[in-house]
Amino acid sequence: MKKLLCKEDYLNQIARSRDRRMAWWREARFGMFVHYGLYSQLARNEWAMVLENMPVAEYEKLAATFAPAPGAPREWAKLARRAGMKYMVLTTRHHEGFSLWDSKVNPYNSVNHGPKRDLVREFVDACREFDLGIGFYSSLMDWHHPDGWRCAFDSAARIRFNRYIEALNTELLTNYGKIDILWYDVARPMESWEGWNSVEMNQRLRALQPDMLINDRSWIPEDFSTPEEHLTATVNDWEACMTFNGISWGYVNSAQAKNYSYNAQRILKMLNTCCKSGGNLLLNIGPAPDGSVPVEAIEPLSTVGAWLQKNGRAVYGRLAKNATVGGNGGCDVSCDGHSVYLWYWLWPASGEMSVGGYLNAPKAVRFLQTGAPIDFVTDGHRVILKNLPKRPVDKIAGVTVVEMVFDRKPRYVFASRYPQLHGGKAYE
């Protein structure tokens, strides 16, 4: 391997290849997160081992009863594809320390215990079958390993634990062919990149997968940021990771979880928030103990997928990052070059609606789903849509998308910032 670089030189090096490596991810927009492990059997929270102060020996007993059904990862991938998702990220080893592959480094794994199967292999095969990008979640924190807490104050333990973490990830990035994403989580108890040797470790891991993307959770920025349970755009590439119920990443009893789970409309609202600001949505499912998809996730995700088949141009592709365009009180936007997509959450029964603040007028307005033209007039900085149907055109989720097509980049100002535009008649 080439001589390792210092932090500044390493970040400059990966920045030079970032646009090429990130190209597919920036167009994908929508992915599935899968949290699955021993904790799934407890059906209450993936942090149960620590939050309930379970001794390691007590928690280890769950390994003997861990019994994912054959083909479970294929069902996840099949649903992801149906939902219009473009990639998946699996918790190959969560904080509990149990590896879902045939690890020679960590004997506490799914081949030595429970199902006696390599679930990571099954996941990779399923992703490839359904043409989905492959992401490996890898926890840096480990409650099972004896050095997982000693490393915070014992230098010898730190060296051992760092070697252990890197060896685990080396296995993952060596044994399954091309991998698209390494998704780190929880760099604790050490609180700096120096503590984890992240610069050196990530250089060695990237040498195994030169096209791989890495998130920002090893205390260095790498390729993309990961706001968790909130949809907050960042300056750089970003991906909001969201639970399906606002309660738990791992499996929760469906009879209770359904009361808190997202419906299709809420998922589309999250997806819109990400798309309009140049981000991705990584939406989680927590499979049941047998690996089956939670019932409460199937219908909403299937509905979103059907909607995306008709309206995908408002989501996929190189949408404008932090596009400075707007909608109105009943809709929000995404923008792709010369097109502005108005996502209508509230459809007017009056047969007419308008959007304001556009300094240049569109040359055409149409329904994205059908391509049918919409009558419109311009009045000052308003675009007034006329002769609209009384009910939403979209019958899948009730979210109708209107496309405004401009002959050049749309120019827009927010009316409350420029009150002098009110009533103005002149376009540029």
N, C-alpha and C positions, 0 to 999 in steps of 0.2 A: 504493500500500500504506500501511496505517496506520503511525504512528510505532512504531519498534522499542522493545521493552520491555527493562528491565534483567533480569538473570537471575532474581531473586526474583519479580518481577512476571510474567515469562514462565512460570515453574514454577507459580505460583498460577493463571494463566490456563488452562494445559492441565489442571491438576488439576480445575478446575470442569467440564470437558467429558469427563473421563476415563471415568467410569462409562458414559456414553452411547456413547462411541467403542469402549470395550472390551467391551461387552455380548456381541457375537457371538464374540469371541476367548475370553472366559471360558467359554463353552459349548462351544467347538469341541474343546478338549483335545488334539487329535492332528493334527500336520501333517507334511508331507514337506519336507525340505531337499534341494536338488539342487546338488551341486558339479560344475560342468562347465566346461571351458575347454581351452586348449592343453595344459596339464599332463596332461589325460586320456590323451593319446597316449603319454606316458612310462610310464604304468602303474606308478608307484612312489610318488609323493607330490606333492601340490599345491604344496609348498614347494621343489620340486626346483631351481628356478632359483637360489634363494639358497643353499640347503643344499649344493648341488654347485658353487657359485661359477661358474655359467654366464655368460659374457659376454652382454650384451643382444643383440648381433648374432647370436650362435649360437642363442639361444632364439627370436628372431624368426622363424627358418626354420620353426618349427612352424606358423606361421600359414598357410603355403602348403599344408600337408598336412592341415589341419584339415577334416574331411569328415563332419559329422553327417548321417545319413540323413534324407531328407524324412519328416516326421511324428514325429520322435523325441520332441519335447516332448509330443505327444499321448499317446504310450505312457507317459510318466511320469505324466501326469495321470490316465490311465485306471487305472493301477495304484494311484495315491493314492486314487482314489475307491473302488476295490475293497477297499483296505486299511482303509476307514473313516476316512481322513484328511479333514479339513475345509478345509485350506488348504495352500499350497505357497510356498516361498521359493527363488528361483533366484539363483545367483551371476552377476549381470549383468556384473560385472567383478571378478575376483579380484585378488590382490596383483600378479599378473603384468602387469596393466595392459591386458589385451586386452578390449575391449568386445564384447558379444554382440548389439549393436544397431547401427543405422545412425546412428552418432554423427557430428555435424558438428564436435564439439569434439575428438574423439579419432579420427584417421584409422586408428589401429591397431585395426581392428574386423572383425567377421565379414561385413560387406557389401563392404568393400574387399579382403578377403583370403579365402582358404579357400572356404567354402561360398557366398559372395556372397549371404547371406540374413540377414534380421533374425530371429535366434533368440528375442529377447525378445518380438517380435510373435507368433511361433508359440507361445511359452509362455503369453502372456496369452490368446490365442484358445483354447488348450487348457483353461486354468483356467476360462474362462467356459463352455465347452462342458460341462464336468463339474461346474459349480457349486462351484468351489473358490475360497477367498479367495486374493488375489494379493499375494505378497510379493517385494520387490526387495532382494536382498543387494547392498550397495555398499561395497567396501573403501575405507577412507580412506588406507591405505598403498598405494604404487604404486612397484614396482621398475623400471618402464619409463620413467616420466616423469623427465626430467633434474632437475626440482626436487623429486622425491619424497624425496630425502635432503638436498639443500641447504637445504630449508625449516627444518631444525632449527637452523641457525646463520646463515642469510642472510635478513635481513628482506625484501628485495625478492623473493627466491625464495618466501618464505612467502606473501606477498601473491599472487603469480602462482599458486602451487599451490592456495591456498584458493579462488581464483576458478575454477580448473580443476575442482576437486572439486565445487563448487556448480553449475557449468555442466553437468557430467555428470548430476548428480541432477535438475537442472531439466529436462533432456531427458527423463529417465525418467518424471518425474512430470507431464509435459505431453503426451507423444505417445501415450499408451496408454489414455486414459480413466481411470476410477476405479481407484485403487490402494489396497490395504488396509494394507500394512506397508512401512516403510522400515527395513531391517535393516543397520545399520552394522557394520563389523568393523575391528579393529586400528587404533586412532588413534595411529599411530606415523609419524614419529619425534617429533612434538610431544606433550608429556606433560600438557597441560591443555586445558580447554575454551577458555581464552583464546587458546591457540595456534592452534586450529582455527576460532576465531570461531563456535563451535557455537551459541551462543544466537542470534546474528544470522542465521546460515545456516539454522537449523532453523525460525525464524519465517518466513523467506521461503519455505522449502519447504512448510511447513504451509499457507501461504496458497494454494498450488497444489492441495493435497489436504486440506481441512479435517477430514475424518473419519479421516485416516491415523493409524496407530500407529507410534511410533518406539521402538527399543530403547535400551539404556543405554550404547552403546559409542562415543559421541562425547564422553565425559567428563562428561556430565550425565545425571541419572536418567531423564528422559523418562517413558515409559509402562510398560515392563517390563524386568526384569533377565534375564540370559542365562547361567546357569551352563553351562559347557562341559565335556562328558565327565564330569559328575558330577550326581547328582540331589539337589541341595541347595535346600531351600525358603528363600525370603527373605520378609521382612516384606511387601514389595509384590508385585504380580503378577510371575510368573516363568515362564520357559520353558527347560527343559533341552534343549540341543542336543547330539545324540549321533551319533557315527559309527556305521556299521553293523557295523564290525569291530574297533574299538578301535585301529586302525593308521593309517588315512588317510581324509581327507575325499574326496579325488579317487579315480579308478578305480585299483584294484589287481587284478592278474591273478586271475581267479575261481578258478583251480585252487589258488592259495595262500590267497586271502581266505576261501574256504569253511571253512577250518580254524578261523577266528577269528570268523566271522560269528554274529549272533544268530539263535536259532531263535524260533519263535512264542511259546514260554513265557517266554523272557527278555524279549521285547518287551512281553508282557503284564505281567510283573513291573515293568518300568520304567514302564509306563503307570499301573499301580496306585500306585506310589510318587509319581508326579506328581499323580494325581487325589486321593489322600487328603490331600494338603497344598495343594490349590488351585492347582496348576501345570499347565502344558502340556508335552507331549513333541514336540519337533521332531526327527524321525529322518531321518538323511541317507541318500541313495543317491549313489554316484559313477558316473554312466553311463560305459559303455565308449567308446573313441575314436569309434565311429560313432553314439554317442548312445543305444545300446540299454541297456535296464535290466540291471544285473548279474544273472546267473543266480541267484546265491546269495540274492538279495533277494526273488525272485518268490514262491516257495512260502511262506516265513514271513509275508510281508505279506498274501498271499491268505488264509492261515489266520487271521491276526488279524482281517481284515475279516469273514470268515465268523463268527467268534466274536462280534464286535461287533454283527452283525446280530441275534444272539440275546440279548446281554448289555449292549447299549449304555447302558441306564439306569444302570448302575454307573459309567459313564465320562462321558457327555455331560451338558451342562446345568450349572446353578448348584450344583455340589457344595459342601459346606461347606469353607471354607478352614481348614486345620489343625484338622480335626475332632477333638475330644477323645473319641474312641471307640476301641475296640481289638478285636482278634480273639484268636487263640490261637497255639500253636506251629506249626500247620499252615495258618493263613490270615492274610490281612491284610484291610484294610477300605477302603471309601470310604463317604461319607455324604451323603445328599440329604434335607434336611429331616427328616422323621419316619422315614425308612428308613435302615437300616445294611446295607450289602452286604458279606458275608463272601466273599472270594475264596479258595477253597481250593486251595492248591498241593499239599497232602498230604491225601488222602482216607482216612478211617479205615475199615478193613475190619471193625471191630467192630460196625458198625451204630448207634453212638452217639458223640456228641461234645458238648462244652460250651464256652461262653465265659463268662468271669467279669468282674465289675466293673461290671455294669449295675445302677444303683440303681432304675430303674423297669423293669418287665417289658414285653416286647413283647405286642401284642395278636394278632399272627399271624406265622408263619414259613413261608416257601415257597421253592421253587426259582425263581430269576429266569427261567431259560430256558424253563420249561414252565408256571410258575404253580401247579404241584402243591403242595398244603399239606404241611407237615412237622409231625409230632407233636413237642410239646415240653412240658416242665414247667419250673417255676422252683423253685430251692432256694437260699434266701438271695440272694446276689448272682450266682448262676449261672443261665444259660439252658442247659438240657440238651436237645439234639436227639435224638430217639429213632426207632427203626424205619427207619433210613436204608438205602438200597441198599448193597450191598457194594462196588460200583464207582462211580466218578464218573459223575454224570448227563451231564456235558458230554462229547460224543464228538468234538468239533472239535479242542480243544487240551488236553483233560484238566483244564481249570480250571473247576470248578463254582462258581457264585455262588449263595449263599443270602441271601435278603432277610429281614431282621427288620423288621417294621413296628410302629412305636410310635404311640400316640394323642397323644403330645406329644414334644417334643424329648428324645431319649435322653440320660440322665445316666449318666456313666461315670467311674470312678476306677481307676487302674492299681493292681493288687493289691499289688505290692511296696512301693508308697508308703504303703499303708494296710493293714498286715497284720491289723489288728483286724477287717477285713471277713471274713477267712477263717472259714468256718463260720457266718457270720451268717445269720439267718433272716428278718430284717425288711426289707421294701421300704418306701420312703418313701410 
